Amino acid sequence: MVNKLPLDEAIIKSQYFLIQSPLETADLLESECVLDGSPHDTLIIFTHGAGANMHSDYMQDMVKGLLDKGAEHGIGVLRFNFPYMRANVLDGKRRPPDRAPKILKDFNIHIKAIRAEYSPKRIILMGKSMGGRMAAILAADTPVDGVICLGYPFIPLKGGEPRLAPIEECQAPVCVIQGERDKFGGKGQVELWPVMEKTRLHWLTDGDHSFKPRKSSGTTQEANLNAAISHSIDFIRGLDA
């Protein structure tokens, strides 16, 4: 089910492995996953947003910070690409995100294969933007221990009703970490929705959708990313309370 690839520990600390057979059976492309840290206590499955894959600077900076601050808590972080991004890796062609049913089917296959291989004590789903929304939707029916949404895309840019159902229907504890200036839902708006009372909501100073502030704000994207990492670790630790 999970075929591990050779790894030169002197060069790369990450462990790369393929998930093949269950995906091929579901007519989905095989998936190269990346695992950092220990997967046996708390495993964070970290999924990307609509426009950048699992190797983006944002994803890698978050992973490094999570491992640095979460080492004493036995945290591992696993990343994979959704199907349309796996296709992009093969041919270089940009594609729009897959529709939700396909992403969720793919997501569930990954979780099942990862559970079978590593038997983590608990699984936390973390997602950037679209990845966080998919994680919240999935957690309505798939048992996980928590969901962390980084820049949740509340409001479609083309207009429409806020995407609140995934949070309302999620069966796991939810943490939302949002930039104050996020164009998909910023401060002064998001916290007014009653459904947000069931979440741990944290605001990042003057941050946009990627948590980047303006120069005049007096803070930096690095500081906001560090704050997001600290909020994430605190949320995970709080699950034991």
C-alpha positions in Angstrom: 0.0 0.0 0.0 2.8 2.4 1.0 6.1 1.9 -0.9 9.0 3.8 0.7 11.6 5.3 -1.5 15.4 5.2 -0.9 16.6 8.1 1.3 20.0 9.5 1.7 19.9 10.7 5.3 23.2 12.7 4.8 21.4 14.9 2.2 17.7 14.8 3.0 16.1 14.5 6.4 12.6 14.1 5.0 11.2 10.7 4.3 9.6 10.3 0.8 7.2 7.5 0.0 4.6 6.6 -2.5 1.0 5.7 -2.0 0.0 3.6 -5.1 -2.4 0.8 -5.2 -5.5 2.2 -3.4 -5.2 5.4 -5.4 -4.9 3.6 -8.7 -7.9 1.4 -7.8 -9.9 4.7 -7.4 -8.6 6.0 -10.8 -6.3 8.5 -9.0 -2.6 9.2 -9.7 -0.1 7.7 -7.4 1.0 10.1 -4.7 4.5 11.0 -3.5 4.2 12.0 0.2 6.8 13.8 2.4 7.1 13.0 6.1 9.2 15.1 8.6 9.5 14.3 12.2 8.0 11.4 14.2 4.6 10.2 13.0 3.8 8.0 16.0 2.4 10.4 18.6 0.8 13.4 16.9 0.8 13.4 13.1 -0.1 16.6 11.3 -1.4 16.0 7.8 -0.7 19.4 6.1 -2.5 20.1 2.8 -1.8 22.9 0.3 -4.0 25.7 -1.0 -5.4 26.1 -4.5 -2.4 27.7 -6.2 0.8 26.4 -4.7 1.9 22.8 -4.0 3.3 21.0 -1.0 6.8 22.3 -1.7 6.0 26.0 -1.6 8.1 28.3 0.7 5.0 28.9 2.9 4.5 25.2 3.4 8.1 24.4 4.1 8.5 27.4 6.5 5.4 26.2 8.5 6.8 22.6 8.6 10.2 23.7 9.9 8.6 25.9 12.6 6.1 23.1 13.6 9.0 20.7 14.1 11.2 23.2 15.9 8.4 24.1 18.4 6.7 20.7 18.5 9.7 18.4 18.9 9.2 17.8 22.6 5.5 16.9 21.9 6.4 14.1 19.4 5.0 15.9 16.4 5.4 14.7 12.8 4.2 16.5 9.7 3.1 14.8 6.5 2.5 16.6 3.2 1.0 15.4 -0.2 -0.4 17.0 -3.3 -4.0 16.8 -4.3 -4.6 15.1 -7.7 -4.5 18.2 -9.9 -1.2 19.2 -8.4 0.2 15.7 -8.9 -0.8 16.0 -12.6 1.0 19.3 -12.8 4.2 17.7 -11.5 4.0 15.2 -14.3 3.4 17.6 -17.3 3.9 21.1 -16.0 0.4 22.2 -17.0 -1.5 24.5 -14.6 -4.9 23.2 -13.7 -7.8 24.5 -11.6 -8.4 22.6 -8.3 -10.3 19.4 -8.6 -13.9 19.4 -7.4 -14.5 18.7 -3.8 -15.8 15.1 -4.1 -12.6 14.1 -5.9 -10.3 15.8 -3.4 -12.2 14.3 -0.5 -12.0 10.8 -2.0 -8.3 11.3 -2.5 -7.9 12.8 1.0 -9.6 9.8 2.7 -7.5 7.3 0.8 -4.4 9.0 2.1 -5.6 9.1 5.7 -6.5 5.4 5.6 -3.1 4.5 4.1 -1.2 6.7 6.6 -3.1 5.2 9.5 -2.3 1.7 8.4 1.4 2.4 7.9 2.2 4.6 11.0 -0.6 4.0 13.5 -0.3 7.6 15.0 -1.9 8.1 18.3 -3.8 11.1 16.9 -4.1 12.9 13.6 -4.5 16.6 13.1 -5.5 18.0 9.7 -3.9 21.3 8.9 -4.6 23.1 5.6 -3.7 26.3 3.8 -6.8 28.1 2.5 -8.6 25.5 0.3 -6.7 22.7 2.1 -8.2 23.9 5.4 -11.7 24.0 4.0 -11.3 20.5 2.6 -10.0 19.3 6.0 -13.0 20.7 7.8 -15.4 19.1 5.3 -13.7 15.8 5.6 -13.8 15.9 9.4 -17.6 15.9 9.3 -17.5 12.2 8.5 -13.9 11.0 9.0 -12.7 10.8 12.6 -9.7 13.0 13.3 -8.5 14.7 16.4 -8.4 18.3 15.3 -8.5 20.7 12.3 -6.3 23.8 11.8 -7.3 26.2 9.1 -4.6 28.6 7.9 -6.3 31.5 6.1 -9.7 29.9 5.8 -11.4 31.0 2.5 -14.7 32.2 4.0 -15.9 34.5 1.2 -15.7 33.4 -2.5 -13.9 36.2 -4.4 -16.7 36.1 -7.1 -19.3 36.7 -4.4 -21.8 34.4 -2.7 -22.6 33.2 0.8 -19.8 32.7 3.3 -18.5 29.1 3.4 -19.6 28.4 7.0 -21.1 24.9 6.7 -17.7 23.0 6.8 -16.9 24.6 10.2 -20.5 24.2 11.5 -20.6 20.5 10.5 -17.0 19.6 11.5 -17.0 17.0 14.2 -13.4 17.7 15.4 -12.2 20.7 17.3 -11.3 23.6 14.9 -8.6 26.3 15.1 -8.8 29.1 12.5 -5.7 31.3 12.1 -6.5 34.3 9.9 -4.7 37.4 8.7 -6.5 40.6 9.8 -6.6 41.8 6.2 -7.5 38.5 4.6 -9.6 39.2 1.5 -11.4 35.9 2.0 -12.6 37.1 5.4 -10.9 39.7 7.7 -11.1 41.1 11.2 -14.4 42.9 12.0 -16.4 40.4 9.9 -15.5 36.8 10.6 -15.8 37.0 14.4 -19.4 38.3 14.0 -20.7 34.9 12.7 -22.1 32.8 15.5 -20.6 29.6 14.1 -17.1 31.0 15.0 -17.9 30.6 18.7 -17.1 26.9 18.3 -13.6 27.6 16.9 -10.3 28.7 18.4 -9.9 31.9 16.3 -6.6 33.8 16.2 -5.8 37.0 14.3 -2.4 37.8 12.8 -1.4 41.4 12.8 -2.2 43.2 9.5 -1.7 39.9 7.7 -3.1 39.1 4.2 -4.2 35.7 3.0 -0.6 34.4 3.3 -0.2 36.3 6.6 2.1 39.0 5.0 1.6 42.4 6.6 2.3 45.9 5.1 5.6 47.5 5.8 3.9 50.2 7.8 2.4 47.7 10.2 5.6 47.3 12.3 5.6 43.5 12.0 6.7 41.0 9.4 5.5 37.9 7.7 8.1 35.9 9.6 6.6 37.1 12.9 3.1 36.2 11.8 4.2 32.7 10.7 5.9 32.2 14.0 2.7 33.3 15.8 0.6 30.9 13.6 3.0 28.1 14.5 2.7 28.9 18.2 -1.1 29.0 18.0 -1.1 25.6 16.3 1.1 24.0 18.9 -0.9 25.5 21.7 -4.1 24.2 20.1 -2.7 20.7 19.8 -1.4 20.7 23.4 -4.9 21.9 24.5 -6.5 18.8 23.1 -5.1 16.9 26.0 -6.8 19.2 28.5 
